[in-house]
Structures are given as structure tokens and as C-alpha cells.
Amino acid sequence: MGTCKYCNNSSKTISNTIGFCAECIREHFDVIWPEIKKVHQQSRRKYGLPETPPREAEGIQCGLCVHECQIPEGGTGFCGLRRVKNSKIIGGRPHEGNLSYYFDPLPTNCVGSFVCPAGTGCGYPKYSVSKGPEYGHKNLAVFYHACSFNCLYCQNYHYKTKTFSSIKISAKELAKAVNKKTRCICYFGGDPTSQILHAVKTSKIALKNANDHILRICWETNGALQPPFVKMMADLSLKSGGCIKFDLKAWNERIHYSLCGVTNKKTIENFQTLAGWIEKRPEPPFLIASTLLVPGYVDEPEVAEIARFISRLNPDIPYSLLAFYPHFYLHDLPTTSQSHALRCKAAAEKAGLHNVHIGNVHLLGEDY
């Protein structure tokens, strides 16, 4: 049971870690944000990550993501990976990937599995090896050890202990991991954003080595990149039959800041841009959206607004609603209830979306 420090209301769906309810965050953000910001800063100090994006006037601009960090000599960008040495930015370049990788048998529990070639066979025979799920084949899962967001509920927060690792894997080496049974590469993490140069180079090498065999390039991302790199991702996915999965974490920017420590404006802008590319390859789905249903914070109003935004762009864009599990700093909230998930699904469909899916159903709990 948590209590909002502004309105004094108590509920199982108010996090004492955040300290405030969603309604007060929406209505009184300027007053309460300094306290929530302290939580984000403390969560970053624990891992040696910069508390805020560097803005040094004499620094070198990174230019990969939403932060556009101005990094001083010897300093580090917000992601903890990009840094300046001898007046040059290093980290995340094609020869210095900070990542883990492994193979998953297809079909996997990928966010887009309910509509993608690996899980459904859509796009056969150009983009899939079978008319149904690609049993007997594999996905190369590439987990990048850095992120441009600071989600207090991060489901994979353990990567933060590896962000400063000296062990590097080059794009050429990673591309060699692809074998004859590999049908897709999925970049996630963390997030591919900070190492997009590495991911793009890896993809180009792997596709060239594939000799026109099916090899889809997919992404799971917060989408907060600068436009030139969004285009690079899109080109690779369109060509190969892969998809780009954007995690639209919240619609209200104040809720987004409170949960993730970062604005959602760049994510929204990039999603809108990519929606204009769908007509270049309607099938298999090129663009997919997902939202983690954080109890008390990502509720029906949030999902309805996200769904209305998506629907205005294209009502056929697949949308997956994911069950939340208490993790990282938001360990004091319950798992998403079944009724919460069903209400959000109904809200998304009412907003005009044609393909709304509930994922991680095994995590769904009882009513709050």
C-alpha cells in the first residue's frame, strides 16, 4: 500500500518509490518533479551513470539520441557508453560493441511474435521460410548493455552492471554468429540507440553474408534516436522483412518523465515518421507498438491516448499490451491484473485500433 505525498491518497497502485499518484503527477508536475527526479538520480548513481545528460559548452556533441549530449574531455554521455577521449567520441562504434548475444528457437516470445513472420509465417515465401511458425529455425538475440532512458521499472536492469565493461565485440565478429538456421536478428537491451552504429554495420555485413537467404532485421527500442539513424533502421528492416517495435511507454509526458526520466517527444515524432513508411511494405507488419501496463500509472486513459495517436496514423498498426511485473525500483507495485489488461485492450480497440494483443499473460494477477 502506497501513499501519495501530495494528496495523501493511499492505494496498492501508488508507488512509495515514486512518491506520488498518477493524477497528481499529471496535475502538479512542476511542484513534485524535483522529488521524483531525485529518485532517478539516485538510481543512476548506484551504477556510476551520469545523473543528467552533459551539457558542456566546450564538449563534443554525440548526436545519436534525444539527449544530444555535449560530452567534455574524459566525460561520459547519459547512456554511460559514449565518452570523449582525445577530443573524439568513442564507445558504440562498429568495432567496439558492448553487448551479449544468444540464440532463441523460433517462434520466440518476441513482442511482435503475434504478427511477425517467425510466429505466423506471414510474408511467405519472400520473408518467411514457412506458411506458419518457423519451427526449427533461430533468432539471434542481441542485447546491448546501455540505454538512453532510465526506466524505474526496467525489466532488464542488470545490464547496467556491464555498461562500463572493457569486453568488446566487433560488428564483423557478431555478424559471423549468424548461421544457416538464423532467420532474424533482433536488437534490444538496454536499447540499440546508443550503439546504433554497431547494429547497422552488423546488419549490413550479415545481410551480405546471407547471400539472399531470409534474414530479417528487427528492433525493440524506445525510439528516441535522431532522424538519420531512424532511417537507417527502417531501410534495413524494410529490405529484409523485419519489423521495428517501438515501446510507447506513456502518452502524458509528465507520466513518461516520472517513469523513465526522459521526454517522449522524440519517440512520438519518430513513430509518426515511420508510420508513413508502412505503405512501402504492408506485409509483414513493418511497425509495431507496445506498452507495459504499469499499475496505477499506465492506465486506461494513457492507453486510450496512445491508441488514438496510433489509429490516426494507421489503425492496422499492431499494438501489444504487456503485463508488468514488480522490478527494479518499482518493486512496490502489484503485477498487472487481468481486468486492468482487458480494460486497456477495450480502450485501445474503442480508439480505433484493429489488432490489439495482450502479451505476457502468464504474469497477469488478481484485481488490485
WONOR-V204215 format. One record per backbone hydrogen bond with DSSP energy under -1.0 kcal/mol. CO is the residue of the C=O (numbers start at 0). NH is the residue of the N-H. Records with the same first field share a line. If there is no record, write none. Layout:
BEGIN
CO: NH  NH
END
This chain:
BEGIN
1: 10
3: 7
8: 3
10: 1  13
14: 18
18: 4
20: 24
21: 25
22: 26
23: 27
27: 31
28: 32
31: 35
32: 36
33: 37
35: 39
36: 40
37: 41
38: 42
39: 43
40: 44
41: 45
43: 46  48
44: 47
53: 69
55: 58
59: 70
63: 225
68: 61
69: 55
70: 59
71: 74
74: 83
76: 79
81: 76
82: 89
83: 73
84: 87
87: 84
89: 82
92: 95
93: 170
95: 91
96: 168
97: 144
99: 142
101: 140
103: 138
109: 112
111: 114  115
115: 119
116: 120
117: 133
120: 123
122: 126
132: 134
133: 136
136: 105
137: 182
138: 103
139: 185
140: 101
141: 187
142: 99
145: 190
150: 153
151: 328  329
155: 158
156: 159
157: 160
158: 161
161: 164
168: 96
169: 173
170: 174
171: 175
173: 176
174: 177
178: 181
180: 137
182: 215
183: 139
184: 217
185: 141
186: 219
187: 143
191: 194
192: 195
194: 198
195: 199
196: 200
197: 201
198: 202
199: 203
200: 204
201: 205
202: 206
203: 207
204: 208
205: 209
207: 210
209: 212
215: 184
217: 186
218: 244
220: 246
222: 224
223: 65
225: 228  229
226: 230
227: 231
228: 232
229: 233
230: 234
231: 235
232: 236
233: 237
234: 238
235: 239
236: 240  241
242: 218
243: 287
244: 220
245: 247  289
246: 248
251: 255
252: 256
253: 257
254: 258
255: 259
256: 260
258: 151
259: 149
263: 267
264: 268
265: 269
266: 270
267: 271
268: 272
269: 273
270: 274
272: 275
273: 276
276: 279
277: 280
285: 243
287: 245
288: 319
289: 247
290: 321
291: 293
293: 296  297
296: 298
298: 302
299: 303
300: 304
301: 305
302: 306
303: 307
304: 308
305: 309
306: 310
307: 311
308: 312
309: 313
313: 316
314: 353
317: 288
318: 356
319: 290
320: 358
321: 292
323: 335
326: 329
335: 364
336: 340
337: 341
338: 342
339: 343
340: 344
341: 345
342: 346
343: 347
344: 348
345: 349
346: 350
347: 352
348: 351
354: 318
356: 320
358: 322
359: 362
360: 363
364: 337
END
